Amino acid sequence: MSTTSVTEPPTDRLARRRRWTRRALITNVVAQGVLVVTGGAVRLTGSGLGCSTWPACEPGSFTPALHEATSIHPFIEFGNRTLTGFLAAIALTVAVLVWTDRSRSRSYRLLGLAPVLGVVAQAVIGGVTVLFHLNPAVVGIHMLVSLALVAVSTVLVVRERAGDGPARPVVAPRQLSLARLLTVVAVVLLALGVVVTGSGPHGGDDDVAYRFAVDPVLIARAHAGAVWLFVVVLAVVLIGLYRTAAPGTTRRAALWLLAVTLLQGVIGYVQYFTGLPVVLVGLHMLGAVLLTASLTWFVLSLRTRDLVVPTTATD
């Protein structure tokens, strides 16, 4: 058995299957982002302990208990848990569609299992946040794992349209090195953003609100410094792409990343100087999702893969 790189169109049956797979993958990445935003809504409305336990909402009751003193908080928290179940169904669909596609490489098929495994892990981490009364370290891990799932889900969307051949760079080695540096800086700034939130006023509950024991102004400045470093590196990358024969897809991905970064920066500064209004903080969390997805798309656009189809070798 040997392999050859070809560009033959798939059969009608395979084409239909891949259309359904593509739809499931896009739905998954959108749902992963929505879950981050709704999780932020839980925190920003003080509903983090709207359900006092886990996996049930209240002792002896899976759903919020109705009584005269019931507030909106249990329903917000329970709604976010319900959305997690919906996301699990989507992720399971992705796992089945990707894993059973024997025409694709094993690495791609294994990657298709990541969302459903990640959702299960997130459900457990979410339960731990409740049991530990919204400890900011656990809440921060919850957020970072969500962003990692957004990145993995974006990889799946891009890989679904690509081949399974070895990745070949389409830009100069210097651009690849700068992209790696850009990714490292992004991880640092996202982590610092989580620490900023964990040291600020939005603890997730009106009564219980443990915070990181750090100066919020100092950590906010460190986060801003990382953002500016990210912008500088990205600007150098863009200049290099336009000075060389970089593909149009790569340039467009870089421009999208720049636009998202600048918009995210504007929201960050405005929310900081206006006292962290919940609407802007929520938009900033959405921006973190878009930044993660855009960066992933850009990094993947620096390489291409040929379509590889197994063929029977002849003597």
C-alpha positions in Angstrom: 0.0 0.0 0.0 1.4 3.4 -0.9 0.0 7.0 -0.8 -0.1 9.6 -3.5 -1.1 13.3 -3.4 -4.1 13.9 -5.6 -6.9 16.4 -5.9 -9.6 14.1 -7.0 -13.1 15.0 -5.9 -14.7 12.7 -3.3 -17.6 10.5 -4.1 -21.2 11.8 -3.7 -21.6 9.8 -0.5 -18.4 11.0 1.0 -19.1 14.6 -0.1 -22.5 14.5 1.8 -20.8 13.0 4.8 -18.2 15.8 4.8 -20.8 18.5 4.4 -22.5 17.2 7.6 -19.1 17.0 9.3 -18.3 20.5 8.3 -21.6 21.8 9.7 -21.1 19.9 13.0 -17.5 21.3 13.3 -18.7 24.9 12.7 -21.6 24.4 15.2 -19.1 23.0 17.7 -16.7 25.9 17.6 -19.5 28.5 17.8 -21.1 26.6 20.8 -17.7 26.5 22.5 -17.5 30.2 22.2 -21.1 30.8 23.4 -20.4 28.7 26.4 -17.6 31.0 27.4 -19.9 34.0 27.1 -22.7 32.4 29.1 -20.2 31.3 31.7 -19.2 34.9 31.9 -22.8 35.9 32.3 -23.1 33.6 35.2 -20.1 35.2 36.9 -21.0 38.8 36.0 -24.6 38.5 37.3 -23.4 37.1 40.6 -25.0 33.7 39.8 -21.9 31.5 40.3 -23.5 29.9 43.3 -27.0 30.1 42.1 -26.9 26.3 42.3 -25.4 25.5 45.7 -24.1 22.1 44.8 -23.1 19.8 41.9 -24.1 17.8 39.9 -27.6 18.5 41.3 -28.6 22.2 41.5 -29.8 21.9 45.1 -29.6 19.0 47.6 -32.2 16.5 46.4 -33.1 18.5 43.3 -31.5 18.5 39.9 -33.3 21.7 38.9 -33.6 25.0 40.8 -36.1 24.9 43.7 -39.1 27.2 43.4 -40.1 29.2 46.5 -41.0 32.7 47.4 -37.3 33.7 48.0 -36.1 32.2 44.7 -34.0 34.7 42.7 -33.0 34.7 39.0 -29.5 33.4 39.9 -30.3 29.7 40.1 -31.9 29.8 36.7 -28.9 31.6 35.1 -26.5 29.0 36.6 -28.8 26.1 35.6 -29.2 27.5 32.1 -25.4 27.4 31.7 -25.3 23.8 32.9 -28.0 22.9 30.4 -26.1 24.6 27.6 -23.1 22.4 28.6 -25.3 19.3 28.0 -26.3 20.7 24.6 -22.6 21.3 23.8 -21.8 17.7 24.9 -24.3 16.4 22.3 -22.6 18.5 19.6 -19.1 17.3 20.6 -20.3 13.7 20.7 -21.7 14.1 17.1 -18.3 15.6 16.0 -16.5 12.7 17.6 -18.6 10.1 15.8 -18.5 11.8 12.4 -14.7 12.4 12.5 -13.6 9.2 14.1 -15.6 7.0 11.8 -14.3 8.7 8.6 -11.8 6.1 7.6 -10.7 8.1 4.6 -8.9 10.6 6.9 -5.6 10.2 8.8 -5.5 8.8 12.3 -4.2 12.1 13.8 -7.2 14.0 12.4 -9.6 11.4 13.7 -8.0 11.4 17.2 -8.3 15.2 17.2 -12.0 14.8 16.6 -12.3 13.2 20.1 -10.8 16.3 21.8 -14.1 18.4 22.1 -16.1 15.7 23.8 -13.3 14.8 26.2 -12.9 18.5 26.9 -16.6 19.1 27.6 -16.5 16.2 30.1 -13.5 17.7 31.8 -15.1 21.1 31.8 -18.2 19.7 33.4 -16.1 18.3 36.2 -14.1 21.5 36.6 -17.3 23.5 36.7 -18.6 21.3 39.5 -15.3 21.8 41.4 -15.7 25.6 41.1 -19.1 25.3 42.9 -17.8 22.9 45.5 -14.8 25.2 46.2 -17.1 28.2 46.4 -15.8 29.9 43.2 -12.1 29.8 44.1 -10.5 32.1 41.5 -7.8 29.6 40.6 -10.3 27.0 39.7 -12.5 29.5 37.9 -9.4 30.6 35.9 -8.6 27.1 34.9 -12.2 26.7 33.8 -11.8 29.7 31.5 -8.4 28.7 30.1 -9.6 25.2 29.3 -12.6 26.7 27.5 -10.2 28.8 25.3 -8.1 25.8 24.6 -11.2 24.0 23.4 -12.0 26.9 21.2 -8.5 26.6 19.7 -8.8 22.8 19.2 -12.3 23.2 17.6 -10.9 25.8 15.2 -8.1 23.5 14.3 -10.7 20.8 13.4 -12.6 23.3 11.2 -9.4 24.2 9.3 -8.2 20.6 9.1 -11.5 19.3 7.8 -10.9 21.3 4.6 -7.2 20.4 4.4 -5.5 17.2 3.4 -3.7 14.7 5.5 -0.3 15.0 3.9 2.7 16.4 5.8 2.4 20.1 6.7 4.4 22.3 4.3 5.3 25.9 5.2 4.1 28.6 2.8 6.1 31.4 4.4 9.7 32.0 5.3 11.2 30.3 8.4 11.5 33.7 10.1 7.7 34.1 9.8 7.2 30.7 11.4 9.5 31.7 14.3 7.6 35.0 14.8 4.3 33.1 14.7 5.6 30.8 17.5 6.6 33.8 19.5 3.2 35.4 18.9 1.5 32.2 20.2 3.6 32.3 23.4 2.8 35.9 24.0 -0.9 35.2 23.4 -0.9 32.4 26.0 0.8 34.8 28.5 -1.7 37.7 27.9 -4.7 35.4 28.1 -3.4 33.9 31.4 -2.8 37.4 32.8 -6.3 38.4 31.7 -7.7 35.6 33.8 -5.6 36.8 36.8 -6.9 40.4 36.2 -10.5 39.1 36.3 -9.7 37.0 39.4 -8.4 40.0 41.3 -11.2 42.4 40.3 -14.7 43.0 41.6 -16.6 40.3 39.7 -16.3 37.3 41.9 -19.4 35.4 40.6 -21.5 35.6 43.8 -22.9 38.5 45.9 -21.8 37.0 49.2 -18.9 34.7 48.4 -16.2 36.3 46.3 -12.7 35.1 46.9 -10.1 37.1 45.0 -6.4 36.7 44.1 -4.3 38.5 46.6 -2.6 40.7 44.0 -2.8 44.4 43.2 -5.4 44.6 40.4 -3.9 47.7 39.0 -0.5 46.2 38.8 -1.7 43.0 37.2 -3.8 45.0 34.7 -0.8 46.9 33.6 1.2 43.7 33.2 -1.7 42.3 31.0 -1.7 45.5 29.0 2.0 45.2 28.5 1.6 41.7 27.1 -1.1 43.0 24.8 1.2 45.7 23.4 4.0 43.2 22.9 1.5 41.0 21.0 0.6 43.9 18.8 4.2 44.7 18.1 5.1 41.2 17.1 2.0 40.9 15.0 2.9 44.2 13.2 6.3 42.8 12.4 4.7 39.6 11.1 2.3 41.6 8.9 5.2 43.7 7.4 7.1 40.5 6.7 4.1 38.9 5.0 3.5 41.9 2.7 7.2 42.1 1.8 7.3 38.5 0.7 5.1 36.3 -1.6 2.9 35.1 1.3 -0.4 33.6 0.1 -3.5 35.8 0.2 -5.2 33.4 2.7 -2.4 34.0 5.2 -2.5 37.7 4.8 -6.2 37.8 5.3 -5.9 35.7 8.4 -3.3 38.1 9.8 -5.5 41.1 9.1 -8.4 39.5 10.8 -6.2 38.8 13.8 -5.0 42.4 13.9 -8.6 43.7 13.7 -9.7 41.5 16.5 -6.7 42.4 18.6 -7.2 46.1 18.2 -10.9 45.9 19.0 -10.1 43.8 22.1 -7.6 46.3 23.2 -10.1 49.2 22.8 -12.7 47.3 24.9 -10.1 46.5 27.5 -9.0 50.1 28.0 -12.6 51.4 28.0 -13.7 48.9 30.6 -10.7 49.7 32.8 -11.3 53.4 32.8 -15.1 53.1 33.2 -15.1 50.9 36.3 -15.5 47.5 34.7 -19.2 47.6 33.6 -20.5 44.1 33.2 -21.5 44.6 29.6 -18.0 45.5 28.6 -16.4 42.8 30.6 -18.7 40.3 28.8 -17.7 41.7 25.5 -14.1 41.4 26.5 -14.6 37.7 27.2 -16.2 37.3 23.8 -13.1 39.1 22.4 -10.9 36.5 24.1 -12.8 33.8 22.2 -12.4 35.6 18.9 -8.7 36.3 19.5 -8.1 32.6 20.3 -9.9 31.5 17.2 -8.3 34.1 14.9 -4.8 33.3 16.2 -5.4 29.6 15.6 -6.6 30.2 12.1 -3.6 32.5 11.3 -1.0 30.0 12.6 -2.6 27.2 10.6 -2.6 29.4 7.5 1.2 29.4 7.6 1.2 25.8 6.4 -0.6 23.7 3.9 -1.3 20.0 3.5 -1.8 17.9 0.4 -4.8 15.6 0.0 -3.5 12.1 0.4 -5.5 9.1 -0.9 -4.4 5.5 -0.4 -3.7 3.7 -3.6 -2.7 0.1 -4.3 0.9 -0.3 -5.3 1.6 -2.3 -8.5 4.6 -4.4 -9.2 
